[in-house]
């Protein structure tokens, strides 16, 4: 089914992604980089950083294998998992070492059942392993003094002021599942602040896994969550997908344009932002006039809310993903030849997947100050 070239190509991408996430792990966990002379990433710290990269990449791999094996079961031709390495340390930018992984379906998916099974298998498989990693991480927290081993400068009473001026502060956001597991499993005396979770390999790997799980389960278009919704309620999929995408885009851009900005900036930025919103809806089923109405309406409501509630903001980090979903993937789902309804067991699995999305979604996953 797959040639030796396929295995070689995908294997190299997987290996490069493992290396890239290990390099990124060294930066997050220990503040060490292969490009730093003061705090170099030695082989010792490289292997220690694999405590992050192996569980993280392992969860992504299990997710994609869930899709792949289900595709093979349903005789749907698909590629091996494409892992996307993305270490940005060479330009001094923070990264997690990867943009994720995907498989490409190469033949027609003929039924709702097949779309549903392939879509739901990945997130469920990855989620089970993510739960195991997080459970281990929360129940095996090191002593509170561990953070001083990573950052001995924290013991300096003058460090806080220096840190405010010189160090990038990365704050992780909560989701319901992470919060519930913390409260029920973690020793409160050992549990780090969310800004320090990046130094705990299993917690950070599990956190990122929940982030990617929720991202894939967004009930939009041809994302895994879109396949799930299409399987359960196909007649309402297009409407629900449009509503979910609009809310997602609205939250992402909230605060981008507001009445407190400089007028010269607004004259330039506001038309560009409205144009961006219009482009995001280009692949929707709306008429051209309605696309402009949606773009103008979203911008107007966001602008008004910013005036009423100064400082209100969403998460602009979602804008790029919203653009890719709206412009590349689209927010509609392809029709199928076999539209027979799902059996009860699959419907239950679908609702479980929706609950998992609610538990895992992080409104503001990474806030950099």
QUIRA-V790407 format. One record per run of one state. SS is the DSSP state (H for helix, E for strand, L for the rest). FROM is the first residue (numbers start at 1). LEN is the number of residues. Records with the same first field share a line. If there is no record, write none. Layout:
BEGIN
SS: FROM-LEN / FROM-LEN
END
This chain:
BEGIN
L: 1-3 / 31-2 / 34-6 / 41-2 / 74-4 / 79-3 / 87-2 / 92-5 / 103-2 / 106-5 / 140-6 / 151-1 / 156-3 / 167-3 / 173-3 / 186-8 / 200-1 / 217-7 / 233-1 / 254-9 / 281-7 / 309-7 / 330-8 / 339-5 / 361-5 / 369-1
H: 4-27 / 43-31 / 89-3 / 112-28 / 146-5 / 152-4 / 159-8 / 176-10 / 194-6 / 201-16 / 224-9 / 234-20 / 263-18 / 288-21 / 316-14 / 344-17
E: 33-1 / 40-1 / 78-1 / 82-5 / 97-6 / 105-1 / 111-1 / 170-3 / 338-1 / 366-3
END
